């Protein structure tokens, strides 16, 4: 019961922070979230001997966030035309993978 309460508090804080910072639109990049979840699921399929599937999922999501961030930076640099104003949107998408990776990892830790 305490785990569910902790998860509910975490989810509520996350939703409130998103809403107060301009709504959900800046956080709704489906490819970023999909990448993180798929890497988390792939880690949960075959957890380490001393790990639960939930813990492996959380660790995989965190690593997926790092991988997505690096991929996003590669795309950003490859498409950059030298204009600093054009860095905002691609950098935000790259950072979203770190955000979703950390959020899902923490949620998995609360559950598991």
FIMI-776210 format. One record per residue (C-alpha): residue number from 1; residue in one letter; x, y, z. Coordinates in nm, 2 decimals, padded with zeros to 4 digits. Example, Ala and Ser with C-alpha at 12.3 -4.5 7.8 and 13.67 -1.06 7.14 Angstrom:
2
{guse:1 | seti:A | X:01.23 | Y:-00.45 | Z:00.78};
{guse:2 | seti:S | X:01.37 | Y:-00.11 | Z:00.71};
// end
This chain:
112
{guse:1 | seti:X | X:00.00 | Y:00.00 | Z:00.00};
{guse:2 | seti:X | X:00.28 | Y:00.24 | Z:00.08};
{guse:3 | seti:X | X:00.44 | Y:00.17 | Z:-00.26};
{guse:4 | seti:X | X:00.12 | Y:00.27 | Z:-00.44};
{guse:5 | seti:X | X:00.09 | Y:00.58 | Z:-00.22};
{guse:6 | seti:X | X:00.45 | Y:00.68 | Z:-00.31};
{guse:7 | seti:X | X:00.38 | Y:00.61 | Z:-00.68};
{guse:8 | seti:X | X:00.06 | Y:00.82 | Z:-00.66};
{guse:9 | seti:X | X:00.24 | Y:01.11 | Z:-00.50};
{guse:10 | seti:X | X:00.52 | Y:01.09 | Z:-00.75};
{guse:11 | seti:X | X:00.28 | Y:01.08 | Z:-01.05};
{guse:12 | seti:X | X:00.08 | Y:01.37 | Z:-00.90};
{guse:13 | seti:X | X:00.39 | Y:01.58 | Z:-00.86};
{guse:14 | seti:X | X:00.50 | Y:01.50 | Z:-01.21};
{guse:15 | seti:X | X:00.16 | Y:01.58 | Z:-01.36};
{guse:16 | seti:X | X:00.14 | Y:01.91 | Z:-01.16};
{guse:17 | seti:X | X:00.49 | Y:02.02 | Z:-01.27};
{guse:18 | seti:X | X:00.41 | Y:01.94 | Z:-01.63};
{guse:19 | seti:X | X:00.08 | Y:02.13 | Z:-01.62};
{guse:20 | seti:X | X:00.23 | Y:02.43 | Z:-01.43};
{guse:21 | seti:X | X:00.52 | Y:02.46 | Z:-01.68};
{guse:22 | seti:X | X:00.31 | Y:02.51 | Z:-01.98};
{guse:23 | seti:X | X:00.10 | Y:02.20 | Z:-02.03};
{guse:24 | seti:X | X:00.16 | Y:01.85 | Z:-02.15};
{guse:25 | seti:X | X:00.24 | Y:01.93 | Z:-02.51};
{guse:26 | seti:X | X:00.62 | Y:01.99 | Z:-02.46};
{guse:27 | seti:X | X:00.64 | Y:01.65 | Z:-02.29};
{guse:28 | seti:X | X:00.45 | Y:01.45 | Z:-02.54};
{guse:29 | seti:X | X:00.71 | Y:01.33 | Z:-02.78};
{guse:30 | seti:X | X:00.60 | Y:00.97 | Z:-02.86};
{guse:31 | seti:X | X:00.93 | Y:00.85 | Z:-03.03};
{guse:32 | seti:X | X:01.13 | Y:00.96 | Z:-02.72};
{guse:33 | seti:X | X:00.89 | Y:00.78 | Z:-02.48};
{guse:34 | seti:X | X:00.87 | Y:00.47 | Z:-02.71};
{guse:35 | seti:X | X:01.25 | Y:00.44 | Z:-02.72};
{guse:36 | seti:X | X:01.28 | Y:00.45 | Z:-02.35};
{guse:37 | seti:X | X:01.00 | Y:00.21 | Z:-02.28};
{guse:38 | seti:X | X:01.12 | Y:-00.04 | Z:-02.55};
{guse:39 | seti:X | X:01.48 | Y:-00.04 | Z:-02.40};
{guse:40 | seti:X | X:01.33 | Y:-00.08 | Z:-02.05};
{guse:41 | seti:X | X:01.12 | Y:-00.38 | Z:-02.17};
{guse:42 | seti:X | X:01.41 | Y:-00.54 | Z:-02.34};
{guse:43 | seti:X | X:01.61 | Y:-00.52 | Z:-02.01};
{guse:44 | seti:X | X:01.31 | Y:-00.66 | Z:-01.81};
{guse:45 | seti:X | X:01.29 | Y:-00.96 | Z:-02.04};
{guse:46 | seti:X | X:01.61 | Y:-01.11 | Z:-01.91};
{guse:47 | seti:X | X:01.69 | Y:-00.95 | Z:-01.57};
{guse:48 | seti:X | X:02.02 | Y:-01.02 | Z:-01.39};
{guse:49 | seti:X | X:02.01 | Y:-01.31 | Z:-01.14};
{guse:50 | seti:X | X:01.98 | Y:-01.08 | Z:-00.84};
{guse:51 | seti:X | X:01.73 | Y:-00.84 | Z:-01.00};
{guse:52 | seti:X | X:01.35 | Y:-00.83 | Z:-01.03};
{guse:53 | seti:X | X:01.19 | Y:-00.76 | Z:-01.36};
{guse:54 | seti:X | X:01.06 | Y:-00.43 | Z:-01.23};
{guse:55 | seti:X | X:01.41 | Y:-00.32 | Z:-01.12};
{guse:56 | seti:X | X:01.55 | Y:-00.43 | Z:-01.46};
{guse:57 | seti:X | X:01.28 | Y:-00.23 | Z:-01.63};
{guse:58 | seti:X | X:01.37 | Y:00.08 | Z:-01.44};
{guse:59 | seti:X | X:01.74 | Y:00.04 | Z:-01.50};
{guse:60 | seti:X | X:01.67 | Y:-00.02 | Z:-01.87};
{guse:61 | seti:X | X:01.46 | Y:00.29 | Z:-01.89};
{guse:62 | seti:X | X:01.74 | Y:00.50 | Z:-01.74};
{guse:63 | seti:X | X:01.99 | Y:00.36 | Z:-01.99};
{guse:64 | seti:X | X:01.73 | Y:00.41 | Z:-02.27};
{guse:65 | seti:X | X:01.72 | Y:00.78 | Z:-02.16};
{guse:66 | seti:X | X:02.09 | Y:00.81 | Z:-02.19};
{guse:67 | seti:X | X:02.10 | Y:00.64 | Z:-02.53};
{guse:68 | seti:X | X:01.81 | Y:00.85 | Z:-02.66};
{guse:69 | seti:X | X:01.99 | Y:01.17 | Z:-02.54};
{guse:70 | seti:X | X:02.31 | Y:01.08 | Z:-02.72};
{guse:71 | seti:X | X:02.11 | Y:00.99 | Z:-03.03};
{guse:72 | seti:X | X:01.93 | Y:01.32 | Z:-03.01};
{guse:73 | seti:X | X:02.26 | Y:01.51 | Z:-02.98};
{guse:74 | seti:X | X:02.40 | Y:01.33 | Z:-03.28};
{guse:75 | seti:X | X:02.09 | Y:01.43 | Z:-03.49};
{guse:76 | seti:X | X:02.11 | Y:01.78 | Z:-03.35};
{guse:77 | seti:X | X:02.47 | Y:01.83 | Z:-03.45};
{guse:78 | seti:X | X:02.43 | Y:01.66 | Z:-03.79};
{guse:79 | seti:X | X:02.14 | Y:01.89 | Z:-03.88};
{guse:80 | seti:X | X:02.27 | Y:02.21 | Z:-03.72};
{guse:81 | seti:X | X:02.32 | Y:02.50 | Z:-03.96};
{guse:82 | seti:X | X:02.52 | Y:02.72 | Z:-03.73};
{guse:83 | seti:X | X:02.22 | Y:02.92 | Z:-03.61};
{guse:84 | seti:X | X:02.19 | Y:02.91 | Z:-03.23};
{guse:85 | seti:X | X:01.81 | Y:02.98 | Z:-03.25};
{guse:86 | seti:X | X:01.76 | Y:02.65 | Z:-03.43};
{guse:87 | seti:X | X:01.90 | Y:02.44 | Z:-03.13};
{guse:88 | seti:X | X:01.60 | Y:02.47 | Z:-02.90};
{guse:89 | seti:X | X:01.35 | Y:02.22 | Z:-03.04};
{guse:90 | seti:X | X:01.60 | Y:01.94 | Z:-03.12};
{guse:91 | seti:X | X:01.77 | Y:01.98 | Z:-02.78};
{guse:92 | seti:X | X:01.43 | Y:01.97 | Z:-02.61};
{guse:93 | seti:X | X:01.35 | Y:01.64 | Z:-02.78};
{guse:94 | seti:X | X:01.69 | Y:01.50 | Z:-02.68};
{guse:95 | seti:X | X:01.64 | Y:01.60 | Z:-02.32};
{guse:96 | seti:X | X:01.29 | Y:01.44 | Z:-02.32};
{guse:97 | seti:X | X:01.45 | Y:01.09 | Z:-02.34};
{guse:98 | seti:X | X:01.65 | Y:01.17 | Z:-02.02};
{guse:99 | seti:X | X:01.33 | Y:01.30 | Z:-01.85};
{guse:100 | seti:X | X:01.12 | Y:00.99 | Z:-01.94};
{guse:101 | seti:X | X:01.41 | Y:00.76 | Z:-01.86};
{guse:102 | seti:X | X:01.46 | Y:00.91 | Z:-01.51};
{guse:103 | seti:X | X:01.08 | Y:00.93 | Z:-01.45};
{guse:104 | seti:X | X:01.01 | Y:00.57 | Z:-01.55};
{guse:105 | seti:X | X:01.31 | Y:00.45 | Z:-01.36};
{guse:106 | seti:X | X:01.20 | Y:00.62 | Z:-01.04};
{guse:107 | seti:X | X:00.84 | Y:00.49 | Z:-01.09};
{guse:108 | seti:X | X:00.97 | Y:00.14 | Z:-01.13};
{guse:109 | seti:X | X:01.18 | Y:00.18 | Z:-00.81};
{guse:110 | seti:X | X:00.87 | Y:00.29 | Z:-00.62};
{guse:111 | seti:X | X:00.67 | Y:-00.01 | Z:-00.75};
{guse:112 | seti:X | X:00.93 | Y:-00.28 | Z:-00.72};
// end
